[in-house]
Amino acid sequence: LLSALESERHPDIAIYKFPPLDEDDLWATWVPDIAIEVVSPESVHRDYVEKREEYLLFGVREYWIVDAARGEMLVLKRRG
């Protein structure tokens, strides 16, 4: 859905606080409030760098990165 990045990302878990406004074009307009990614060895760069930028551009309010290998979770919150 981000044509400049040729992206159609789907988080591992998406949390929506409100119902969609436009059910005809649901996935182009319904932005998750929280996107959660669980890092795997193959997805480290994608989860920490690529998806971080894309979710910000798409309008996700919070992005949680759960990294079991490191035993930590990073929470990024949109401001403003």
Secondary structure, DSSP 8 states (H G I E B T S, - for coil): -BGGGTB----SEEE-SS--S-GGGHHHH---SEEEEE--GGGHHIIIIIHHHHHHHHT-SEEEEEETTTTEEEEEE---
